[in-house]
Amino acid sequence: MKNTIYINAKALIKSEAKTLKRQNPKDKPYIRLCLNDLCNDLISQFNFHAMKETISEKQAKIYANWLSNYTADQHPK
């Protein structure tokens, strides 16, 4: 189960980014907003997993940092 929580979250971000870019190619602020909202929801799920002791608090922070950086990379240029 190593990193599967993060890998699944990353796949969700990637899928949502592709969908949003295809459906709204000219609305860059909207795409950024949706991706950031999804990222925040996923980060709170990391914190929930940390509370349930599925992952450690440190691991939840690392995943949050990784996912934030990945989400920023998915923003339209």
Residue pairs with C-beta under 8 A, 6 or more apart in sequence:
5 45
5 46
5 49
5 54
5 55
5 63
6 63
6 66
6 67
9 42
9 45
9 46
9 63
9 67
10 66
10 67
10 70
12 38
12 42
13 35
13 38
13 39
13 42
13 67
13 70
13 71
13 74
14 74
16 34
16 35
16 38
17 31
17 35
17 74
20 30
20 31
20 34
20 35
21 31
21 76
24 30
24 31
28 75
28 76
31 75
31 76
32 75
32 76
35 71
35 74
35 75
36 71
38 71
39 67
39 68
39 71
42 67
43 63
43 64
43 67
43 68
46 55
46 60
46 63
46 64
46 67
47 60
47 64
49 55
49 60
50 56
50 57
50 59
50 60
55 63
